[in-house]
């Protein structure tokens, strides 16, 4: 049956996360499935490259859906966007993919952006879009700390207690810290991440940026293999799922 | 009496504009004056470098206020921000200024940013922050059109019918068009602008970007000295007051 891949942008604020919940609380998956039902009269399941938590945004979530009939991809995108209104979810593009292409299982890389706004004043324009901290952060020190987390490691210390992954070992390909005006941007890329891994790494690097921790403390936290040894979980509102990578690209 | 200069950021969406209205509809000026009353028990008037229309945002509005007693500027900023909550208005900095310093009358330059999002899908994360158009725009063609508006000109064709300025002549110092991802950013700088001037210039340049107009058409519209000869007024939600310039800087 015809299968389509969508790139999806959303504001995570009104949603309990990507995944449809039994309780019927709003989720991004439900918003998309409801819009697809409205335009096709089909009850379909939308599969995502990665589930995002409550409040986490996406600029490049990748999903797929299997339809019973073939659609012009552009018209399908337009129809879904029409029925998504007024929700803050938008399909940015739609392309046909092979029957065995899977947004989650075919995915070989994911990347995230985390935004921290460092200033005394609260955000007015970026409210809900950044983690707002009233203190300065040293981006160079944070980068030195970030470097300690690169490569193939046991990320037990940076994994949510509820994480369901079989193994705590992941390979972190990129963890880059940049100053952009009065914001710190942290970019993280890996084949896959553990639950809360990015937010736990960011919460830890924020300690380094404040000079409360050194890069050696980051290494010690990693080696402890104990969640309580690392820093706090940074808030969801600063996190953006930016993109997913597939072998054909 | 002690006078303070604030830099102010706001989301224009919930406001009828900068200026306090007799009818009591929400305005940014009223929000600031109410917060200042709450922290000082003083009824003060806040003066802005430039009034913004309903829905127009600011990243760098400059205002001043005269208080009856001296404040530590940092504590005044903190107090105002506390009382502004939960409104999307924030004071970014506060500095003492001379008794005769005036946010509006001392100002010798203002600059604005206008953001146009060019893509089929509606904005999810940037909703209310950009003018969303479903067509492509040619930034290079727009820049050629923009160049025709530079310098000292009679901007009657780009002036709102309700504009109260004595003269339609203004000197446009910068009008720069840049592509930033899937957005077009237009930066405009002048000593001062006529009412709706930036939005009317943007609406006209969008015609050039779509190849409906040429740069010569922009010159013809300018020379017509007739509002109906230029393009439509671009929506308020894409416009940001970015900053004001003063002689001491």
Interface residues (C-beta under 8 A of the other chain):
Chain A: X9 X10 X11 X57 X59 X74 X77 X78 X81 X85 X88 X89 X90 X91 X92 X93 X119 X120 X121 X122 X123 X124 X125 X127 X129
Chain B: X9 X10 X11 X57 X59 X74 X77 X78 X81 X85 X88 X89 X90 X91 X92 X93 X119 X120 X121 X122 X123 X124 X125 X127 X129
